[in-house]
Amino acid sequence: MSDTYSQYSPKDRKSRLIKEHMPLIELVVDRMVPQVPSFLTRDDMTSAAMMGLIDAVNRFDESRGVLFRTFAEHRIRGAIFDEVRKMDWFSRTLRDKHARITQTLSRLEVQLGRAPEENEMATAMGLDIDEYRHLLAEVCHLGCVSLHETLSSDGTGQTFLENLESVNGMTAIEKIEANELTKELAGYLKQLSEKERLVISLYYYEELSQKEIAEVLDVSEGRVSQLHSQALLKLKVKMQRRRGGAP
């Protein structure tokens, strides 16, 4: 909140922030539709997003130097994923499949000294490449949700995506730690395949939709989803290992 709002009371400032940033809700919901299960309706997402915007207004601290829009978008995305978790829409079977992929990935990284390729993952899991890709597609939404959980075992601290995304407004110590994380994450990104790096870059930094990325890479949206899931799983395993947590 800048000098533009200084003439208003705290209550009026909050009301104006909410009103001015309502279009952000639709933008975030549009972008997140591919990341959530189909039975979570657009109305459900919009309702959760609205709560996220209100939460952002109540929590925003302008002294940290971060743009309100950046902070609000982060809170809105988190609110939508919180709604997904509340609905507990993944069966135990799919959670087990997700854990199996993560554990296999972690084991192969130790054995190979690098991130495994798709064919190596498939072989280690006793699957052919098409079966492995189908499995990635099955658990891709769960992978996105889990990335909004904290990396540490005690449930505190930053989530994986808070380390991946650019979030400003930090203390001096936080900036130093963030710079170290950024450098380390950049190294991890280099270990991904070319297409995985492109998907991450286009999705998180260029902010393209999965459909747009599919057109850029000349592949199907389903393939983009698979590459996205596999890339984030690889990065999450590396970040968890850095934090000393078991994948």
Long-range contacts (C-beta under 8 A, 24 or more apart in sequence): 1-60, 1-62, 1-68, 2-62, 14-57, 14-58, 17-57, 17-60, 17-68, 18-53, 18-54, 18-57, 21-53, 21-68, 21-69, 21-72, 22-53, 24-53, 24-69, 24-72, 24-73, 24-76, 25-49, 25-50, 25-53, 25-76, 28-73, 28-76, 28-77, 28-80, 29-80, 30-209, 31-207, 31-209, 32-77, 32-80, 34-209, 34-210, 34-221, 34-225, 35-141, 35-144, 36-80, 36-84, 36-141, 36-144, 37-84, 37-89, 37-141, 39-89, 40-83, 40-84, 40-87, 40-89, 44-83, 45-80, 45-83, 47-83, 48-79, 48-80, 48-82, 48-83, 49-76, 49-79, 49-80, 51-79, 52-76, 52-77, 52-78, 52-79, 52-80, 55-79, 61-169, 64-168, 64-169, 64-170, 65-168, 65-169, 66-167, 66-168, 66-169, 67-168, 70-166, 70-167, 70-168, 71-167, 71-169, 74-162, 74-165, 74-167, 77-148, 78-148, 81-144, 81-145, 81-148, 82-148, 84-141, 84-145, 85-145, 90-141, 90-142, 90-145, 94-138, 94-139, 94-142, 95-142, 97-135, 97-138, 97-139, 98-139, 98-142, 98-143, 98-146, 100-125, 101-125, 101-135, 101-136, 101-139, 101-233, 102-233, 102-236, 102-237, 102-247, 103-247, 105-233, 105-234, 105-237, 105-247, 106-237, 106-241, 106-247, 109-234, 109-237, 109-238, 109-241, 114-191, 115-191, 115-192, 115-234, 115-238, 117-193, 118-230, 121-230, 133-223, 133-226, 136-225, 136-226, 136-229, 136-230, 137-222, 137-225, 137-226, 137-229, 139-229, 140-225, 140-226, 140-228, 140-229, 143-229, 143-232, 143-233, 144-229, 144-232, 146-236, 147-232, 147-236, 151-236, 151-239, 151-240, 151-243, 151-245, 152-243, 152-245, 153-245, 153-246, 157-243, 160-232, 160-235, 160-236, 160-239, 163-239, 164-204, 164-235, 165-204, 184-242, 185-235, 185-239, 188-234, 188-235, 188-238, 188-239, 189-235, 191-234, 191-238, 192-231, 192-234, 192-235, 195-227, 196-227, 196-230, 196-231, 196-234, 197-231, 199-224, 199-227, 199-228, 199-231, 200-228, 200-231, 200-232, 200-235, 203-228
